Amino acid sequence: MSHLDLPPEVNEIGAHACLAEEAMHGQQVATEGYVHNGNVVVYGALDSLNYPGTPSFLRHQYPSQLPGPVVRRMREVSIAVIEQVGLDNVTFSIEFFCDTDSGDVRLLEINPRHSQSHAELFEYVDGVPNHYCMLSVALGRDPGLPSARDPTRSPRSGTTAGSPTPSSPGHRPRTRSRRCAMTYPVCSSTSRHPREHGFLPCRNRTATATNSRTSTSGADSEAELERKYDQTIAALPFEFSTAAS
């Protein structure tokens, strides 16, 4: 600690003290932005949604559906934090927990990068993936994202990760007809499959630990997002069996 320039209120505490942390709760949300020559810009806020009644991740959804005052507060906090930290000419992502009842905003973590997994979400809604901001800043240019959204783009997008049940190996039938079914067309949707040859059984694995598929869609409403996801998953030939004990 002697190597740090501590504020007086911390330096005077001494060694006989402890730090108590409060558990965060509420809706998990993330902001993304960039800094160009000292100017901090937040270009989006996304919701991280779980399966109802569980801590298991369901999907990211952009833009955030939280109340306007809460989103504006996250933007204000994001700008203040990035300015204080001193990041410059870089993209960033900040995660929050937001209490929609009280409007309370709690900062979880700061990442000095944008999220690659959010790229298609931004492309479906804004017309360009978030990689655009990173490349523009790297080339010394202000990304200058348009403030008015193109009316031909999707008002919202979502990406959903699907997982097999714990300790259940899975496989995809390899016939040509089944492979063709994997490219079943759902408008404004894409689907990816991390493993080509199946999923290995693993003891003590939680349902959030293995991602068997990721579907990203653009839609006019949350109901349409869910319908497109159901259509995509129904067309994919995934089969899961019970692992031997």
Backbone hydrogen bonds in HBPLUS format (Angstrom, degrees):
<---DONOR---> <-ACCEPTOR-->    atom                        ^
c    i                          cat <-CA-CA->   ^        H-A-AA   ^      H-
h    n   atom  resd res      DA  || num        DHA   H-A  angle D-A-AA Bond
n    s   type  num  typ     dist DA aas  dist angle  dist       angle   num
A0004-LEU N   A0001-MET O   3.02 MM   3  5.40 166.2  2.04 115.0 118.9     1
A0010-VAL N   A0007-PRO O   3.00 MM   3  5.56 145.4  2.12 117.2 126.9     2
A0011-ASN N   A0007-PRO O   2.96 MM   4  6.12 166.3  1.98 157.2 161.7     3
A0012-GLU N   A0008-PRO O   3.01 MM   4  5.96 153.5  2.08 154.0 156.8     4
A0013-ILE N   A0010-VAL O   3.24 MM   3  5.53 158.5  2.29 108.6 115.0     5
A0027-GLN N   A0098-CYS O   2.82 MM  71  5.10 147.5  1.93 155.4 144.5     6
A0098-CYS N   A0027-GLN O   2.81 MM  71  5.10 161.5  1.84 140.6 146.6     7
A0048-SER N   A0028-GLN O   2.90 MM  20  5.41 159.1  1.94 160.1 153.1     8
A0029-VAL N   A0096-PHE O   2.97 MM  67  5.19 160.0  2.01 135.9 142.2     9
A0096-PHE N   A0029-VAL O   2.68 MM  67  5.19 162.6  1.71 167.1 166.9    10
A0030-ALA N   A0046-LEU O   2.88 MM  16  5.25 157.1  1.93 149.9 157.0    11
A0046-LEU N   A0030-ALA O   2.76 MM  16  5.25 159.2  1.80 154.9 162.1    12
A0031-THR N   A0094-ILE O   2.85 MM  63  5.31 155.9  1.91 151.4 158.4    13
A0094-ILE N   A0031-THR O   2.94 MM  63  5.31 158.7  1.99 147.0 153.8    14
A0032-GLU N   A0044-GLY O   2.96 MM  12  5.44 156.1  2.01 149.8 151.4    15
A0043-TYR N   A0032-GLU O   2.93 MM  11  6.06 135.3  2.14 136.1 149.9    16
A0033-GLY N   A0092-PHE O   3.05 MM  59  5.42 157.1  2.10 148.3 148.8    17
A0092-PHE N   A0033-GLY O   2.88 MM  59  5.42 152.5  1.96 144.2 141.6    18
A0034-TYR N   A0041-VAL O   2.86 MM   7  5.46 149.7  1.95 152.0 161.9    19
A0041-VAL N   A0034-TYR O   2.88 MM   7  5.46 169.9  1.89 171.3 173.7    20
A0035-VAL N   A0090-VAL O   2.83 MM  55  5.45 146.5  1.94 150.8 162.1    21
A0089-ASN N   A0035-VAL O   2.92 MM  54  4.92 110.8  2.41 102.8 120.0    22
A0090-VAL N   A0035-VAL O   3.19 MM  55  5.45 128.8  2.47 128.3 142.4    23
A0036-HIS N   A0039-ASN O   3.05 MM   3  5.23 159.0  2.10 138.8 140.9    24
A0039-ASN N   A0036-HIS O   3.06 MM   3  5.23 167.1  2.08 113.3 116.3    25
A0064-SER N   A0045-ALA O   2.79 MM  19  5.40 132.3  2.01 141.6 141.7    26
A0047-ASP N   A0061-GLN O   2.86 MM  14  5.10 161.0  1.90 154.9 154.3    27
A0061-GLN N   A0047-ASP O   2.86 MM  14  5.10 149.1  1.96 144.0 149.9    28
A0049-LEU N   A0059-ARG O   2.78 MM  10  5.32 165.6  1.80 175.3 170.5    29
A0058-LEU N   A0049-LEU O   2.79 MM   9  5.54 159.5  1.83 144.7 145.5    30
A0059-ARG N   A0049-LEU O   3.07 MM  10  5.32 154.8  2.13 134.7 141.9    31
A0051-TYR N   A0056-SER O   2.91 MM   5  5.83 156.2  1.96 164.0 172.0    32
A0054-THR N   A0051-TYR O   3.03 MM   3  5.56 150.9  2.12 149.2 145.1    33
A0161-ALA N   A0058-LEU O   3.20 MM 103  6.10 146.6  2.32 149.5 159.3    34
A0060-HIS N   A0159-THR O   3.01 MM  99  5.35 139.7  2.17 145.3 154.8    35
A0159-THR N   A0060-HIS O   2.92 MM  99  5.35 153.0  1.99 145.2 153.2    36
A0062-TYR N   A0157-SER O   2.81 MM  95  5.32 163.4  1.84 153.9 159.7    37
A0157-SER N   A0062-TYR O   2.65 MM  95  5.32 158.1  1.69 162.0 170.0    38
A0070-VAL N   A0067-PRO O   3.03 MM   3  5.51 124.6  2.35 112.1 125.6    39
A0071-VAL N   A0067-PRO O   3.16 MM   4  6.51 160.5  2.20 156.3 162.3    40
A0072-ARG N   A0068-GLY O   2.89 MM   4  6.11 162.0  1.92 158.0 163.4    41
A0073-ARG N   A0069-PRO O   2.99 MM   4  6.13 148.3  2.10 138.3 146.7    42
A0074-MET N   A0070-VAL O   3.03 MM   4  6.35 153.9  2.10 147.3 153.7    43
A0075-ARG N   A0071-VAL O   3.02 MM   4  6.33 154.4  2.09 147.8 154.8    44
A0076-GLU N   A0072-ARG O   2.97 MM   4  6.24 159.1  2.02 148.2 153.5    45
A0077-VAL N   A0073-ARG O   2.92 MM   4  6.17 163.5  1.95 153.1 157.1    46
A0078-SER N   A0074-MET O   2.84 MM   4  5.95 160.0  1.88 147.8 154.0    47
A0079-ILE N   A0075-ARG O   2.99 MM   4  6.20 165.4  2.01 153.8 156.5    48
A0080-ALA N   A0076-GLU O   3.02 MM   4  6.21 165.8  2.04 149.1 153.4    49
A0081-VAL N   A0077-VAL O   2.87 MM   4  5.99 163.0  1.90 155.1 159.5    50
A0082-ILE N   A0078-SER O   3.01 MM   4  6.13 169.1  2.02 152.0 155.2    51
A0083-GLU N   A0079-ILE O   2.98 MM   4  6.08 158.7  2.03 148.4 154.6    52
A0084-GLN N   A0080-ALA O   2.99 MM   4  6.13 152.9  2.06 141.5 149.1    53
A0085-VAL N   A0081-VAL O   2.85 MM   4  6.08 158.6  1.89 153.9 159.7    54
A0086-GLY N   A0082-ILE O   3.00 MM   4  6.09 146.0  2.12 140.3 149.1    55
A0093-SER N   A0111-ASN O   2.90 MM  18  5.08 154.6  1.97 146.8 153.1    56
A0111-ASN N   A0093-SER O   2.75 MM  18  5.08 157.1  1.80 162.5 168.9    57
A0095-GLU N   A0109-GLU O   2.96 MM  14  5.38 160.0  2.01 152.8 159.2    58
A0108-LEU N   A0095-GLU O   2.78 MM  13  5.31 168.0  1.79 145.0 146.0    59
A0097-PHE N   A0106-ARG O   2.83 MM   9  5.15 152.9  1.91 147.9 156.9    60
A0106-ARG N   A0097-PHE O   2.88 MM   9  5.15 165.8  1.90 156.8 160.9    61
A0099-ASP N   A0104-ASP O   2.89 MM   5  5.13 164.3  1.92 151.8 157.1    62
A0103-GLY N   A0099-ASP O   2.66 MM   4  5.37 140.6  1.81 151.7 164.4    63
A0118-HIS N   A0115-SER O   3.15 MM   3  5.54 157.7  2.20 108.9 115.7    64
A0119-ALA N   A0116-GLN O   3.14 MM   3  5.53 169.8  2.15 117.5 120.3    65
A0121-LEU N   A0118-HIS O   3.06 MM   3  5.28 120.7  2.43 102.8 118.3    66
A0122-PHE N   A0118-HIS O   3.23 MM   4  6.59 160.0  2.27 163.1 166.8    67
A0123-GLU N   A0119-ALA O   3.07 MM   4  6.34 154.0  2.14 145.7 153.8    68
A0124-TYR N   A0120-GLU O   2.91 MM   4  6.04 163.2  1.94 152.1 154.5    69
A0125-VAL N   A0121-LEU O   3.30 MM   4  6.51 152.5  2.38 143.4 150.2    70
A0126-ASP N   A0122-PHE O   2.63 MM   4  5.40 156.7  1.69 150.8 158.8    71
A0127-GLY N   A0123-GLU O   2.98 MM   4  4.52 137.4  2.16 114.3 122.7    72
A0154-SER N   A0124-TYR O   3.18 MM  30  5.87 146.4  2.30 157.2 151.6    73
A0132-TYR N   A0129-PRO O   3.09 MM   3  5.89 159.5  2.13 120.2 124.9    74
A0133-CYS N   A0130-ASN O   3.14 MM   3  5.63 134.1  2.36 109.1 118.2    75
A0135-LEU N   A0131-HIS O   2.94 MM   4  6.22 168.9  1.96 164.1 165.7    76
A0136-SER N   A0132-TYR O   2.95 MM   4  6.05 158.4  1.99 145.8 152.3    77
A0137-VAL N   A0133-CYS O   2.98 MM   4  6.13 169.2  1.99 152.9 155.6    78
A0138-ALA N   A0134-MET O   2.95 MM   4  6.11 156.5  2.01 146.2 153.5    79
A0139-LEU N   A0135-LEU O   3.03 MM   4  6.22 136.3  2.23 140.2 150.8    80
A0139-LEU N   A0136-SER O   3.13 MM   3  5.16 129.9  2.39  95.4 108.7    81
A0141-ARG N   A0136-SER O   2.80 MM   5  5.01 160.8  1.83 153.4 146.9    82
A0140-GLY N   A0137-VAL O   2.97 MM   3  5.00 159.8  2.01 107.0 111.4    83
A0153-ARG N   A0150-ASP O   3.06 MM   3  5.64 165.9  2.08 119.8 124.3    84
A0156-ARG N   A0219-ALA O   3.21 MM  63  5.69 155.5  2.28 171.2 170.8    85
A0219-ALA N   A0156-ARG O   2.89 MM  63  5.69 167.6  1.91 174.6 171.3    86
A0158-GLY N   A0217-SER O   3.06 MM  59  5.71 152.1  2.14 153.2 161.8    87
A0217-SER N   A0158-GLY O   3.04 MM  59  5.71 160.3  2.08 160.4 165.5    88
A0160-THR N   A0215-SER O   2.88 MM  55  5.37 158.6  1.92 151.7 156.6    89
A0215-SER N   A0160-THR O   3.05 MM  55  5.37 159.7  2.09 149.6 152.5    90
A0162-GLY N   A0213-ARG O   2.97 MM  51  5.28 164.0  1.99 146.2 151.3    91
A0212-SER N   A0162-GLY O   2.78 MM  50  5.71 141.6  1.93 148.9 161.4    92
A0241-SER N   A0169-PRO O   3.16 MM  72  5.99 171.7  2.16 174.4 173.0    93
A0199-PHE N   A0170-GLY O   3.08 MM  29  5.09 150.0  2.17 132.7 136.3    94
A0171-HIS N   A0239-GLU O   3.06 MM  68  5.75 155.3  2.13 157.8 165.6    95
A0239-GLU N   A0171-HIS O   3.24 MM  68  5.75 149.8  2.33 159.4 168.2    96
A0179-ARG N   A0175-THR O   2.97 MM   4  6.25 154.7  2.04 151.1 158.6    97
A0180-CYS N   A0176-ARG O   2.99 MM   4  6.24 154.7  2.05 149.9 156.1    98
A0181-ALA N   A0177-SER O   3.22 MM   4  6.46 143.9  2.35 136.9 146.0    99
A0182-MET N   A0179-ARG O   3.07 MM   3  5.32 141.7  2.22 102.2 113.0   100
A0183-THR N   A0180-CYS O   3.09 MM   3  5.64 160.6  2.12 114.2 120.1   101
A0184-TYR N   A0181-ALA O   3.14 MM   3  5.25 147.7  2.25 116.1 114.0   102
A0218-GLY N   A0188-SER O   2.86 MM  30  5.39 145.6  1.97 153.6 163.2   103
A0190-THR N   A0216-THR O   2.78 MM  26  5.25 149.4  1.87 149.6 159.8   104
A0216-THR N   A0190-THR O   2.84 MM  26  5.25 157.8  1.88 146.5 154.1   105
A0192-ARG N   A0214-THR O   2.82 MM  22  5.18 151.7  1.90 142.1 151.7   106
A0214-THR N   A0192-ARG O   2.94 MM  22  5.18 148.2  2.04 143.9 148.9   107
A0209-ALA N   A0206-THR O   3.09 MM   3  5.48 166.4  2.11 114.6 118.8   108
A0225-LEU N   A0221-SER O   3.09 MM   4  6.42 149.5  2.19 142.2 150.7   109
A0226-GLU N   A0222-GLU O   3.09 MM   4  6.38 161.2  2.13 150.7 154.0   110
A0227-ARG N   A0223-ALA O   3.02 MM   4  6.25 151.5  2.10 141.8 150.0   111
A0228-LYS N   A0224-GLU O   2.94 MM   4  6.14 161.9  1.97 151.9 155.6   112
A0229-TYR N   A0225-LEU O   3.01 MM   4  6.28 155.1  2.07 148.3 155.5   113
A0230-ASP N   A0226-GLU O   3.01 MM   4  6.23 163.5  2.04 148.4 152.3   114
A0231-GLN N   A0227-ARG O   2.97 MM   4  6.23 154.4  2.04 148.0 155.2   115
A0232-THR N   A0228-LYS O   2.93 MM   4  6.13 159.6  1.97 148.9 154.1   116
A0233-ILE N   A0229-TYR O   2.94 MM   4  6.17 172.3  1.95 161.5 162.4   117
A0234-ALA N   A0230-ASP O   2.98 MM   4  6.00 153.9  2.05 142.3 149.8   118
A0235-ALA N   A0231-GLN O   3.25 MM   4  6.42 133.6  2.48 137.2 147.5   119
A0235-ALA N   A0232-THR O   3.12 MM   3  5.32 136.5  2.31 100.2 112.0   120
A0236-LEU N   A0233-ILE O   3.17 MM   3  5.24 153.4  2.24 102.4 110.4   121
A0238-PHE N   A0236-LEU O   2.97 MM   2  5.82 138.0  2.15 103.0  92.1   122
